[in-house]
Amino acid sequence: MEKKLSMEQNRAPIYEALQTFRQMRVVPFDVPGHKHGRGNPELTAFLGEQCVGVDVNSMKPLDNLCHPVSVIREAEELTAKAFGAAHAFLMVGGTTSSVQSMVLSVCKRGDKIILPRNVHRSVINALVLCGAIPVYVNPEVDRRLGISLGMQREQVAKAIAENPDAVAVLVNNPTYYGICSDLKAIVDMAHGAGMYCLADEAHGTHFYFGENMPLSAMKAGADLAAVSMHKSGGSLTQSSLLLTGPNVNPGHVRQIINLTQTTSGSYLLMSSLDISRRNLALRGKEVFAKVVSMADYAREEINAIGGYYAFGRELINGNSIFDFDPTKLSVHTRDIGLAGIEVYDILRDEYDIQIEFGDIGNILAYLSIGDRPQELERLVSALAEIHRRYQKDSSGLLSQEYIAPEVVTSPQEAFYAKKLSLPLEESEGRVCSEFVMCYPPGIPILAPGERITSDILDYIQYAKVKGCSMTGPEDPEILRINVLA
């Protein structure tokens, strides 16, 4: 059976159809207007003829993403089998579109959804769009690291008991820092209460293919999962997947996706999903074993420097940290007197090393299938030099990443309500009507409908001073903020 599945996974239907199309020398009297690159020679020189030559529109031989009946449908079926899902949807609007489609598939205006507050903004964006009401399970915080953890089982059980009319529970699997909740227990609790369980697996593609990884959403029995193939799976940026379990109607989900996703799906993105799925299905176990080995080595070397703390599976406590993603190279920097964002900037500006993100107390170096040991050695050496050159007293540094919000009204009501623009320093006590966040990771510090407190204002000012990339408000300088009038 496994051999048959492996032989089946050798196929890449979209890629194969594009190869056939290229050989046909079709004369294009359709869009896109660059006509296989001829109309835009500078773009063709930059991206290459092979790339622009398959940047084509939907047509019968290549199927249609909105209503697939041939090669895209085959690719989706192969993807579903590779991920152990009942159905898989190829997504070309990033995992933001996957997350939003996932939430919109089960929630409508006035419905309650139970979720942790440390979600990506795309989750709360979905609530703005559909009018669902968030019931937040405020995560426990690791005081030393200053990061929010997973959802505790008893907190989820309490939220379900207090909100029996909620329609779904959403879980991060894993968080940006690699922390996993007890997903199987949460799925069982949700299903026992007649609720759906949704998983944001933007950072968990490798859970489906690596050995000794945390439990994947589909294996745990979740109903929908948004999987960011371009992060650890090797596909092109903006390509993603939405997976469904057996209790979800795929026709309904397709209709939801088609409300917002483009009718001109990029064949560059779709073929990258197709090829990357094949690669992971055939070689993922071996590839991710190497990634874990590199991450383990790097953690050991970084912790030997002193001052830094590259954390890992030793944090597991069986509940709020039920498991840990061993590929995540998260490093706490506060003890050397530097905010994570300061180390991030030094690595980029002085060592030509681009890591995923730095926040108030931590950095994340994202390791995946394209990394090599020699680059890791360079990162470790750079961190050792930064420790030697820049270490200072850590007193006065903020430590807490997560501030529990006071929710006053729903995200949709606040976002569309009459609003007033105030200077940031005059907004304390008012109700925010827009987002404020550091990006990455894109977890809101403030979301529409939440009260602005002095702690939140201090955090925003501190993050700005330290150089975090702040996004969200209408005012690009983030000197003013929109509040409910």
C-alpha positions as CSV (number, residue, x, y, z in Angstrom):
1,M,0.0,0.0,0.0
2,E,2.8,2.4,1.0
3,K,4.7,1.6,-2.3
4,K,1.5,2.3,-4.3
5,L,1.0,5.6,-2.5
6,S,4.7,6.5,-3.1
7,M,4.3,5.7,-6.9
8,E,1.2,7.8,-7.0
9,Q,3.0,10.7,-5.3
10,N,5.6,10.7,-8.1
11,R,3.0,12.6,-10.1
12,A,2.7,16.3,-10.4
13,P,-0.3,16.9,-12.7
14,I,-0.2,20.7,-12.9
15,Y,3.6,20.7,-13.6
16,E,3.1,18.0,-16.2
17,A,0.3,19.9,-17.9
18,L,2.4,23.0,-18.0
19,Q,5.3,21.1,-19.6
20,T,3.0,19.8,-22.3
21,F,1.6,23.3,-22.8
22,R,5.1,24.7,-23.2
23,Q,5.8,22.2,-26.0
24,M,2.6,23.0,-27.9
25,R,3.8,26.5,-28.9
26,V,0.3,27.9,-28.5
27,V,-0.3,31.4,-30.0
28,P,-1.7,33.5,-27.1
29,F,-4.7,35.7,-27.8
30,D,-5.7,35.7,-24.1
31,V,-4.3,37.2,-20.9
32,P,-1.8,37.8,-19.4
33,G,-0.8,40.7,-21.7
34,H,3.0,40.1,-21.6
35,K,2.3,37.1,-24.1
36,H,4.8,34.6,-22.7
37,G,7.2,37.4,-21.8
38,R,7.5,38.9,-25.3
39,G,5.7,42.1,-24.3
40,N,7.9,42.8,-21.3
41,P,11.5,42.0,-22.1
42,E,12.9,43.5,-18.9
43,L,10.6,41.3,-16.8
44,T,11.6,38.3,-19.0
45,A,15.3,39.0,-18.6
46,F,14.8,39.3,-14.8
47,L,12.6,36.2,-14.2
48,G,13.7,34.1,-17.2
49,E,11.8,32.8,-20.3
50,Q,10.9,29.5,-18.6
51,C,9.2,31.3,-15.8
52,V,7.1,33.9,-17.7
53,G,6.4,31.3,-20.4
54,V,4.2,29.4,-17.9
55,D,2.6,32.5,-16.3
56,V,-0.6,31.7,-18.1
57,N,-4.3,32.0,-17.7
58,S,-6.9,29.3,-17.0
59,M,-7.8,27.2,-20.1
60,K,-9.3,23.8,-20.7
61,P,-6.0,21.9,-20.8
62,L,-4.8,23.6,-17.6
63,D,-8.1,23.5,-15.6
64,N,-9.6,26.3,-13.4
65,L,-8.8,26.9,-9.8
66,C,-12.3,28.1,-9.0
67,H,-13.9,24.9,-10.3
68,P,-11.3,22.3,-10.9
69,V,-12.2,19.2,-12.9
70,S,-8.9,17.9,-14.3
71,V,-5.3,18.6,-13.5
72,I,-5.9,20.9,-10.5
73,R,-8.4,18.5,-9.1
74,E,-5.8,15.7,-9.5
75,A,-3.2,17.8,-7.7
76,E,-5.7,18.5,-4.9
77,E,-6.5,14.8,-4.5
78,L,-2.8,13.9,-4.4
79,T,-2.2,16.6,-1.8
80,A,-5.1,15.4,0.3
81,K,-3.6,11.9,0.3
82,A,-0.1,13.1,1.1
83,F,-1.4,15.1,4.1
84,G,-3.9,12.6,5.3
85,A,-6.9,14.9,4.7
86,A,-10.3,14.3,3.3
87,H,-9.8,17.2,0.8
88,A,-7.2,19.7,0.0
89,F,-7.5,23.1,-1.6
90,L,-4.6,24.9,-3.4
91,M,-4.5,28.5,-2.2
92,V,-2.8,31.3,-4.0
93,G,-3.6,34.2,-1.6
94,G,-1.2,33.1,1.1
95,T,-2.1,31.4,4.3
96,T,-4.0,34.6,5.2
97,S,-6.6,33.4,2.6
98,S,-6.5,29.9,3.9
99,V,-7.1,31.0,7.5
100,Q,-9.9,33.4,6.5
101,S,-11.6,30.8,4.3
102,M,-11.3,28.3,7.2
103,V,-13.0,30.7,9.7
104,L,-15.6,31.9,7.2
105,S,-16.5,28.3,6.4
106,V,-17.8,27.6,9.9
107,C,-18.7,31.1,11.3
108,K,-21.3,33.7,10.5
109,R,-22.4,37.0,12.0
110,G,-23.0,36.6,15.8
111,D,-21.4,33.1,16.1
112,K,-18.9,32.6,18.9
113,I,-15.5,31.1,18.2
114,I,-13.1,30.1,21.0
115,L,-9.5,30.9,20.3
116,P,-6.2,32.1,21.8
117,R,-5.5,35.8,21.6
118,N,-2.0,35.2,20.2
119,V,-3.4,34.5,16.8
120,H,-2.2,35.9,13.5
121,R,-4.1,39.0,12.4
122,S,-5.7,37.0,9.5
123,V,-7.8,35.2,12.1
124,I,-9.2,38.5,13.5
125,N,-9.5,39.9,10.0
126,A,-11.8,37.0,9.3
127,L,-13.9,38.0,12.3
128,V,-14.1,41.5,10.9
129,L,-15.4,40.1,7.7
130,C,-18.0,37.7,9.0
131,G,-19.0,39.3,12.3
132,A,-18.2,36.3,14.6
133,I,-17.5,37.0,18.2
134,P,-14.2,35.9,19.7
135,V,-14.1,34.2,23.0
136,Y,-10.4,34.4,24.0
137,V,-8.6,31.8,26.0
138,N,-5.7,34.0,27.3
139,P,-2.6,31.9,27.1
140,E,-0.2,31.4,29.9
141,V,3.0,33.4,29.6
142,D,6.6,32.2,30.2
143,R,7.9,35.0,32.4
144,R,11.5,34.4,31.7
145,L,11.1,34.3,27.9
146,G,8.2,36.8,27.8
147,I,6.3,34.7,25.3
148,S,2.8,33.4,25.2
149,L,2.4,29.7,25.3
150,G,-0.3,27.2,24.2
151,M,-3.9,26.7,25.3
152,Q,-4.2,24.9,28.6
153,R,-6.7,22.0,28.5
154,E,-8.7,23.2,31.5
155,Q,-9.0,26.7,30.1
156,V,-10.4,25.4,26.8
157,A,-12.8,23.1,28.8
158,K,-13.9,26.2,30.8
159,A,-14.4,28.3,27.7
160,I,-16.5,25.5,26.1
161,A,-18.6,25.0,29.3
162,E,-19.2,28.8,29.6
163,N,-20.0,29.1,25.8
164,P,-21.9,26.0,24.8
165,D,-23.3,28.0,21.8
166,A,-19.8,28.5,20.3
167,V,-19.4,27.0,16.9
168,A,-15.7,26.3,16.8
169,V,-12.4,26.2,18.6
170,L,-9.2,27.5,16.9
171,V,-5.7,26.4,17.8
172,N,-2.2,27.5,16.7
173,N,-0.2,24.4,15.8
174,P,2.5,25.5,16.5
175,T,2.9,29.1,17.6
176,Y,5.6,31.3,15.9
177,Y,8.0,30.1,18.7
178,G,7.3,26.4,18.1
179,I,5.0,25.8,21.0
180,C,2.2,23.3,20.6
181,S,-1.0,22.8,22.6
182,D,-2.6,19.4,23.4
183,L,-4.3,19.4,20.0
184,K,-5.9,15.9,20.2
185,A,-7.5,16.7,23.6
186,I,-8.8,20.0,22.3
187,V,-10.2,18.4,19.2
188,D,-12.0,15.8,21.3
189,M,-13.4,18.5,23.6
190,A,-14.6,20.5,20.7
191,H,-16.2,17.6,19.0
192,G,-17.8,16.4,22.3
193,A,-19.5,19.8,22.5
194,G,-20.7,19.7,18.9
195,M,-18.1,22.3,17.8
196,Y,-15.6,22.3,14.9
197,C,-11.9,22.4,15.6
198,L,-9.7,24.6,13.3
199,A,-5.9,24.7,13.2
200,D,-3.7,27.5,12.1
201,E,-0.7,25.4,10.9
202,A,1.0,28.2,9.1
203,H,4.3,27.0,10.7
204,G,3.5,23.3,10.8
205,T,3.9,21.9,7.2
206,H,6.7,19.6,8.3
207,F,4.5,18.0,11.0
208,Y,3.0,15.9,8.2
209,F,6.2,14.5,6.9
210,G,8.9,14.5,9.6
211,E,9.4,11.8,12.2
212,N,9.0,12.5,15.9
213,M,7.2,15.8,15.2
214,P,4.3,17.2,17.1
215,L,0.9,15.9,16.1
216,S,-0.5,17.3,12.8
217,A,-4.0,18.7,12.7
218,M,-5.4,16.1,10.3
219,K,-3.9,13.2,12.4
220,A,-5.5,14.8,15.5
221,G,-8.9,14.8,13.8
222,A,-9.2,18.6,13.3
223,D,-11.9,19.7,10.8
224,L,-9.9,22.3,8.9
225,A,-6.2,23.3,8.8
226,A,-4.5,26.2,7.1
227,V,-1.0,25.0,6.1
228,S,1.6,27.4,4.8
229,M,3.5,25.3,2.3
230,H,5.8,28.2,1.3
231,K,7.2,28.5,4.8
232,S,8.8,25.1,5.6
233,G,7.5,23.2,2.6
234,G,9.6,24.8,-0.2
235,S,6.8,26.2,-2.5
236,L,6.8,29.8,-3.7
237,T,5.8,32.7,-1.4
238,Q,2.1,33.2,-1.2
239,S,1.2,29.6,-2.0
240,S,-0.7,27.7,0.7
241,L,-3.1,24.9,1.4
242,L,-6.4,24.5,3.1
243,L,-7.1,20.9,4.4
244,T,-10.4,19.5,5.5
245,G,-11.4,16.5,7.6
246,P,-14.3,14.1,6.8
247,N,-17.0,16.1,8.6
248,V,-16.6,19.2,6.4
249,N,-18.5,19.7,3.1
250,P,-15.8,20.5,0.5
251,G,-18.3,22.0,-1.8
252,H,-19.3,24.6,0.8
253,V,-15.6,25.4,1.5
254,R,-15.0,25.9,-2.2
255,Q,-17.8,28.4,-2.3
256,I,-16.3,30.3,0.6
257,I,-12.9,30.3,-1.0
258,N,-14.4,31.7,-4.2
259,L,-15.9,34.6,-2.4
260,T,-12.4,36.2,-1.9
261,Q,-9.8,34.3,-3.8
262,T,-8.7,35.4,-7.3
263,T,-10.4,34.0,-10.4
264,S,-6.9,34.2,-12.1
265,G,-5.0,31.7,-10.0
266,S,-1.2,31.9,-10.7
267,Y,0.1,28.7,-12.3
268,L,3.5,29.6,-11.0
269,L,2.1,29.3,-7.4
270,M,0.0,26.2,-8.2
271,S,2.8,24.3,-9.9
272,S,5.1,25.2,-7.0
273,L,2.6,23.6,-4.6
274,D,2.3,20.6,-6.9
275,I,6.1,20.1,-7.1
276,S,6.7,20.8,-3.5
277,R,4.0,18.3,-2.4
278,R,5.7,15.6,-4.5
279,N,9.1,16.5,-3.0
280,L,7.8,16.3,0.6
281,A,5.8,13.1,0.0
282,L,8.9,11.3,-1.5
283,R,11.7,12.9,0.5
284,G,10.2,14.8,3.5
285,K,11.1,12.3,6.2
286,E,14.8,12.3,5.2
287,V,14.9,16.1,4.6
288,F,13.3,17.1,7.9
289,A,15.5,14.7,9.9
290,K,18.4,16.8,8.6
291,V,16.6,20.0,9.6
292,V,16.0,18.8,13.1
293,S,19.7,17.7,13.4
294,M,20.9,21.1,12.3
295,A,18.5,22.9,14.7
296,D,19.7,20.7,17.6
297,Y,23.3,21.4,16.8
298,A,22.7,25.1,16.6
299,R,20.8,25.2,19.9
300,E,23.8,23.4,21.6
301,E,26.3,25.8,20.1
302,I,24.4,29.0,20.8
303,N,23.7,28.0,24.5
304,A,27.5,27.3,24.9
305,I,28.2,30.9,24.0
306,G,26.6,32.1,27.3
307,G,24.0,34.8,27.8
308,Y,21.7,33.5,25.0
309,Y,19.0,30.8,25.6
310,A,18.1,28.8,22.5
311,F,15.1,27.0,23.9
312,G,13.7,23.6,22.9
313,R,11.9,20.5,24.1
314,E,13.1,21.0,27.7
315,L,10.3,23.5,28.0
316,I,7.6,20.8,27.6
317,N,5.3,20.7,30.6
318,G,2.5,18.4,29.3
319,N,-0.2,21.2,29.0
320,S,0.5,24.8,28.0
321,I,3.7,23.5,26.3
322,F,2.4,20.1,25.3
323,D,5.0,19.7,22.6
324,F,7.7,21.7,20.8
325,D,8.6,22.0,17.1
326,P,12.2,20.8,17.0
327,T,12.9,22.7,13.8
328,K,12.3,26.1,15.4
329,L,15.5,27.9,16.4
330,S,14.1,30.5,18.8
331,V,16.7,32.3,20.9
332,H,16.1,34.5,23.9
333,T,18.5,37.5,23.8
334,R,17.3,39.7,26.7
335,D,20.0,38.4,29.1
336,I,22.8,39.9,27.0
337,G,21.1,43.3,27.3
338,L,19.7,43.4,23.7
339,A,16.2,43.2,22.5
340,G,15.6,40.5,19.9
341,I,14.9,43.2,17.3
342,E,18.3,44.8,18.0
343,V,20.1,41.4,17.4
344,Y,18.0,41.0,14.2
345,D,19.1,44.4,12.9
346,I,22.8,43.8,13.8
347,L,22.8,40.4,12.1
348,R,21.3,41.9,8.9
349,D,23.3,45.2,8.8
350,E,26.7,43.9,9.9
351,Y,26.8,40.2,9.1
352,D,24.5,40.0,6.0
353,I,22.4,37.4,7.8
354,Q,18.6,37.7,7.4
355,I,16.6,35.9,10.1
356,E,12.8,35.5,10.3
357,F,12.1,38.0,13.0
358,G,13.2,39.7,16.2
359,D,10.8,41.0,18.8
360,I,11.2,42.4,22.3
361,G,13.1,39.5,23.8
362,N,13.7,36.8,21.2
363,I,14.9,36.1,17.7
364,L,13.8,33.3,15.4
365,A,16.0,31.8,12.7
366,Y,13.7,29.8,10.4
367,L,15.3,26.5,9.4
368,S,13.9,24.4,6.6
369,I,14.6,22.2,3.6
370,G,17.0,24.7,1.9
371,D,19.4,25.3,4.8
372,R,22.9,24.0,5.1
373,P,25.3,23.5,8.0
374,Q,27.8,26.1,6.8
375,E,25.2,28.8,7.0
376,L,24.3,27.8,10.5
377,E,28.0,27.9,11.5
378,R,28.0,31.5,10.2
379,L,25.0,32.4,12.3
380,V,26.5,30.9,15.4
381,S,29.7,32.7,14.9
382,A,27.9,36.0,14.3
383,L,25.9,35.6,17.5
384,A,29.1,34.9,19.5
385,E,30.7,38.1,18.1
386,I,27.5,40.1,18.9
387,H,27.7,38.8,22.4
388,R,31.3,39.8,22.7
389,R,30.9,43.3,21.1
390,Y,27.5,44.4,22.3
391,Q,26.7,42.7,25.6
392,K,25.4,45.2,28.2
393,D,23.3,45.4,31.3
394,S,19.8,44.0,30.8
395,S,18.1,46.1,33.4
396,G,15.4,48.4,31.9
397,L,14.5,46.0,29.1
398,L,10.9,45.1,28.8
399,S,10.3,41.4,29.0
400,Q,6.6,40.7,28.4
401,E,5.5,39.9,24.8
402,Y,1.9,39.3,25.6
403,I,-0.6,41.7,27.3
404,A,-4.1,40.2,27.9
405,P,-6.6,42.4,26.2
406,E,-9.9,43.8,27.5
407,V,-12.4,43.1,24.8
408,V,-15.2,45.7,24.7
409,T,-17.0,45.0,21.4
410,S,-16.7,42.6,18.4
411,P,-13.9,43.2,15.9
412,Q,-16.5,43.8,13.1
413,E,-18.5,46.4,15.1
414,A,-15.4,48.3,16.1
415,F,-13.8,48.2,12.7
416,Y,-16.9,49.6,10.9
417,A,-18.0,52.0,13.7
418,K,-17.7,55.8,13.7
419,K,-14.2,56.6,14.7
420,L,-12.0,59.4,15.9
421,S,-8.2,59.8,15.3
422,L,-6.3,60.7,18.5
423,P,-2.6,61.1,19.3
424,L,-1.3,57.8,20.7
425,E,-0.6,59.4,24.1
426,E,-4.1,60.6,24.4
427,S,-5.8,57.3,23.6
428,E,-5.6,55.5,27.0
429,G,-8.9,54.2,28.1
430,R,-10.5,54.4,24.6
431,V,-11.6,51.5,22.5
432,C,-9.4,50.8,19.5
433,S,-11.0,50.5,16.0
434,E,-7.9,49.3,14.1
435,F,-4.9,46.9,14.4
436,V,-1.5,47.6,15.8
437,M,1.2,44.9,15.5
438,C,4.8,44.1,15.0
439,Y,5.3,42.4,11.7
440,P,6.6,39.7,11.7
441,P,5.1,37.9,13.5
442,G,1.8,39.7,12.8
443,I,0.1,39.0,16.2
444,P,-1.9,42.1,17.1
445,I,-0.8,44.1,20.1
446,L,-4.2,45.8,19.7
447,A,-7.2,44.6,17.7
448,P,-10.4,46.4,16.8
449,G,-12.8,46.4,19.8
450,E,-10.1,46.2,22.5
451,R,-9.4,48.8,25.2
452,I,-6.2,50.8,25.0
453,T,-4.3,50.6,28.3
454,S,-1.2,52.3,29.7
455,D,0.7,48.9,29.5
456,I,-0.2,48.6,25.8
457,L,0.9,52.1,25.1
458,D,4.2,51.6,26.9
459,Y,4.7,48.4,24.8
460,I,4.0,50.2,21.5
461,Q,6.4,53.1,22.3
462,Y,9.1,50.7,23.5
463,A,8.8,48.5,20.4
464,K,9.0,51.6,18.1
465,V,12.1,52.8,19.9
466,K,13.8,49.4,19.6
467,G,13.1,49.3,15.9
468,C,10.3,46.8,15.5
469,S,8.4,47.1,12.2
470,M,5.0,48.3,13.3
471,T,2.0,48.0,11.0
472,G,-1.8,48.2,11.1
473,P,-3.0,51.7,11.8
474,E,-4.1,54.2,9.1
475,D,-1.3,56.6,10.3
476,P,1.9,55.1,8.8
477,E,4.0,56.8,11.5
478,I,1.8,55.4,14.3
479,L,1.7,58.7,16.0
480,R,-2.1,58.6,16.0
481,I,-4.6,55.8,16.4
482,N,-8.3,55.4,15.5
483,V,-10.7,54.9,18.4
484,L,-14.4,54.6,18.7
485,A,-16.0,58.0,18.7
